[in-house]
Amino acid sequence: MSEKKYFVMQDANGDTETVFNSRQPRGAALKAASRGFTDIQLRERGTNRVHVFKGWREEVAAPKNGPSWLGDKVWKANVKKQGINKV
């Protein structure tokens, strides 16, 4: 099994303090989208790659078999990969 990787969120000024970990860049991007980020640029630590995503989240109906404390609506995150930039 491969180990988890660390992805640092970037903005116009460079690296931020926000770090996501996941096995794949998409998993880290989904975590960022679930927190409300839309223009997602994730620098993979230890490499010269920046993964670029567009993210959004939608409020959808909760699953029928969900717990009672979950409520009627939940947020669902989605991402679309735009490409990879080299640093």
Backbone as JSON, one array per atom type, in Angstrom:
{
  "sequence": "MSEKKYFVMQDANGDTETVFNSRQPRGAALKAASRGFTDIQLRERGTNRVHVFKGWREEVAAPKNGPSWLGDKVWKANVKKQGINKV",
  "N": [[0.84, -1.18, 0.0], [0.48, 2.19, -0.81], [1.87, 5.15, 0.68], [0.42, 7.95, 2.43], [0.26, 11.22, 1.01], [1.32, 14.62, 1.28], [-0.33, 17.64, 0.67], [-0.08, 21.0, -0.06], [-2.04, 23.84, 0.2], [-2.25, 26.47, -2.14], [-2.18, 30.0, -2.77], [-2.5, 33.23, -4.38], [-0.21, 34.42, -3.37], [1.53, 32.37, -2.86], [2.46, 29.51, -0.89], [0.1, 28.46, 1.62], [-1.04, 28.08, 5.03], [-2.6, 25.88, 5.08], [-2.86, 22.44, 4.94], [-3.4, 19.38, 3.35], [-3.84, 15.85, 3.57], [-3.59, 12.89, 1.69], [-3.89, 9.93, -0.32], [-4.09, 10.34, -3.03], [-4.1, 13.2, -5.27], [-6.69, 14.06, -5.89], [-8.26, 13.28, -3.73], [-7.34, 14.99, -1.72], [-8.12, 17.38, -2.88], [-10.91, 17.12, -2.84], [-11.35, 17.27, -0.1], [-10.63, 19.93, 0.3], [-12.57, 21.22, -1.28], [-14.86, 20.52, 0.12], [-14.65, 22.16, 2.26], [-15.24, 24.58, 1.2], [-13.55, 25.83, -0.66], [-12.93, 27.01, -3.98], [-11.24, 27.61, -6.23], [-8.69, 25.61, -6.52], [-5.42, 24.98, -5.77], [-2.98, 22.76, -5.35], [0.07, 22.07, -3.97], [2.27, 19.46, -4.23], [4.08, 18.05, -1.7], [7.61, 17.62, -1.71], [7.92, 17.31, -4.41], [7.9, 18.9, -7.67], [5.39, 19.63, -8.52], [2.22, 21.17, -9.06], [-1.05, 20.65, -8.49], [-3.99, 21.46, -10.13], [-7.31, 22.31, -9.56], [-10.86, 22.72, -10.06], [-13.35, 23.4, -7.8], [-16.46, 22.64, -6.17], [-19.41, 22.67, -4.14], [-22.46, 21.06, -3.32], [-25.71, 21.22, -1.94], [-27.42, 18.45, -1.0], [-30.01, 15.93, -0.76], [-30.11, 14.01, 2.22], [-28.85, 10.66, 2.71], [-31.11, 7.88, 2.75], [-30.62, 5.87, 4.63], [-29.15, 7.14, 6.56], [-27.91, 8.44, 9.74], [-30.05, 9.73, 12.39], [-29.24, 12.22, 13.41], [-28.08, 13.48, 11.3], [-29.68, 15.07, 9.64], [-31.83, 16.59, 7.08], [-30.62, 17.55, 4.78], [-27.38, 17.45, 3.2], [-23.93, 18.41, 2.54], [-22.31, 17.95, -0.55], [-19.24, 17.42, -2.0], [-17.49, 18.24, -5.02], [-15.03, 17.9, -7.59], [-13.05, 19.02, -10.38], [-10.38, 18.24, -12.37], [-8.0, 20.48, -13.62], [-5.44, 20.52, -14.52], [-1.81, 20.07, -14.36], [0.72, 22.0, -13.0], [4.14, 22.89, -13.3], [6.6, 23.74, -10.92]],
  "CA": [[0.0, 0.0, 0.0], [1.24, 3.43, -0.87], [1.68, 6.02, 1.83], [-0.28, 9.2, 2.19], [1.09, 12.34, 0.59], [0.89, 15.9, 1.82], [-0.6, 18.65, -0.35], [-0.17, 22.33, 0.53], [-2.89, 24.75, -0.55], [-1.57, 27.68, -2.57], [-2.98, 31.13, -3.23], [-1.74, 34.12, -5.26], [1.06, 34.76, -2.73], [2.32, 31.16, -2.64], [1.94, 28.52, 0.06], [-0.68, 28.88, 2.77], [-0.84, 27.17, 6.16], [-3.55, 24.77, 4.95], [-2.24, 21.23, 4.4], [-4.3, 18.23, 3.27], [-3.12, 14.62, 3.26], [-4.38, 11.88, 1.0], [-3.07, 9.12, -1.21], [-4.18, 10.92, -4.37], [-4.4, 14.63, -5.25], [-8.13, 14.27, -5.95], [-8.78, 13.16, -2.37], [-7.03, 16.24, -1.03], [-8.95, 18.43, -3.49], [-12.27, 16.94, -2.33], [-11.35, 17.82, 1.25], [-10.61, 21.4, 0.17], [-13.87, 21.64, -1.8], [-15.87, 20.37, 1.17], [-14.5, 23.32, 3.15], [-15.71, 25.77, 0.52], [-12.61, 26.38, -1.63], [-13.37, 26.79, -5.35], [-10.03, 27.56, -7.06], [-7.83, 24.8, -5.68], [-4.08, 24.69, -6.26], [-2.34, 21.96, -4.31], [1.47, 21.73, -4.23], [2.62, 18.17, -3.63], [5.36, 18.17, -0.99], [8.67, 16.74, -2.16], [7.97, 17.3, -5.87], [7.75, 20.22, -8.28], [4.07, 19.63, -9.15], [1.07, 21.84, -8.46], [-2.27, 20.11, -9.07], [-4.98, 22.54, -10.21], [-8.68, 21.8, -9.6], [-12.02, 23.57, -9.82], [-14.15, 22.69, -6.82], [-17.75, 23.19, -5.78], [-20.18, 21.77, -3.29], [-23.9, 21.17, -3.5], [-26.52, 20.69, -0.85], [-28.27, 17.38, -1.54], [-30.8, 15.21, 0.24], [-29.35, 13.04, 3.0], [-29.2, 9.29, 2.37], [-32.24, 7.32, 3.51], [-30.15, 5.05, 5.74], [-28.27, 7.95, 7.39], [-28.33, 8.58, 11.14], [-31.07, 10.75, 12.6], [-28.64, 13.52, 13.68], [-27.52, 14.02, 10.07], [-30.56, 16.08, 9.07], [-32.45, 16.29, 5.79], [-29.72, 17.96, 3.69], [-25.95, 17.36, 3.46], [-23.11, 19.0, 1.49], [-21.55, 16.99, -1.34], [-18.15, 18.11, -2.69], [-17.11, 17.76, -6.35], [-13.88, 18.59, -8.16], [-12.68, 18.7, -11.76], [-8.96, 18.55, -12.52], [-7.7, 21.39, -14.71], [-4.11, 20.19, -15.02], [-0.67, 20.07, -13.44], [1.74, 23.01, -13.3], [5.47, 22.61, -12.74], [7.15, 24.88, -10.19]],
  "C": [[0.88, 1.24, 0.0], [0.91, 4.32, 0.33], [0.93, 7.28, 1.44], [0.71, 10.29, 1.84], [0.5, 13.61, 1.19], [0.78, 16.91, 0.69], [-0.84, 19.98, 0.34], [-1.01, 23.21, -0.37], [-2.1, 26.0, -0.9], [-2.58, 28.74, -2.94], [-2.09, 32.0, -4.1], [-0.36, 34.45, -4.69], [1.96, 33.55, -2.5], [1.64, 30.23, -1.66], [1.13, 29.17, 1.16], [-0.38, 27.9, 3.91], [-1.74, 25.95, 6.09], [-2.87, 23.59, 4.26], [-3.27, 20.1, 4.46], [-3.44, 17.0, 3.02], [-4.09, 13.61, 2.68], [-3.43, 11.06, 0.15], [-3.0, 9.71, -2.6], [-4.49, 12.4, -4.28], [-5.91, 14.91, -5.24], [-8.75, 14.19, -4.55], [-8.53, 14.42, -1.56], [-7.88, 17.38, -1.58], [-10.4, 18.32, -3.02], [-12.39, 17.47, -0.9], [-11.39, 19.34, 1.21], [-11.97, 21.91, -0.31], [-14.95, 21.52, -0.74], [-15.8, 21.5, 2.17], [-14.82, 24.63, 2.47], [-14.74, 26.41, -0.45], [-13.1, 26.06, -3.04], [-12.2, 26.72, -6.33], [-8.95, 26.89, -6.23], [-6.51, 24.54, -6.39], [-3.33, 24.01, -5.13], [-0.92, 21.6, -4.74], [1.78, 20.44, -3.49], [4.0, 18.31, -2.99], [6.37, 17.17, -1.53], [8.79, 16.65, -3.67], [7.87, 18.73, -6.38], [6.4, 20.36, -8.99], [3.05, 20.41, -8.34], [-0.16, 21.33, -9.2], [-3.35, 21.18, -8.99], [-6.36, 21.91, -10.42], [-9.67, 22.95, -9.54], [-12.92, 22.78, -8.89], [-15.47, 23.39, -6.57], [-18.42, 22.19, -4.85], [-21.66, 22.09, -3.45], [-24.6, 20.61, -2.28], [-27.51, 19.7, -1.45], [-29.04, 16.73, -0.39], [-29.92, 14.17, 0.93], [-29.75, 11.63, 2.58], [-30.3, 8.76, 3.29], [-31.78, 6.54, 4.73], [-29.2, 5.82, 6.66], [-28.79, 8.06, 8.82], [-29.28, 9.76, 11.31], [-30.47, 12.14, 12.84], [-28.12, 14.2, 12.43], [-28.38, 15.13, 9.47], [-31.09, 15.68, 7.71], [-31.53, 16.6, 4.61], [-28.28, 17.82, 4.14], [-25.2, 18.02, 2.3], [-22.32, 17.91, 0.8], [-20.51, 17.77, -2.14], [-17.86, 17.44, -4.03], [-15.9, 18.55, -6.81], [-13.67, 18.14, -9.6], [-11.24, 19.14, -11.94], [-8.76, 19.39, -13.78], [-6.34, 21.09, -15.31], [-3.08, 20.19, -13.92], [0.3, 21.14, -13.92], [3.03, 22.59, -12.64], [5.99, 23.87, -12.08], [8.53, 25.18, -10.7]]
}
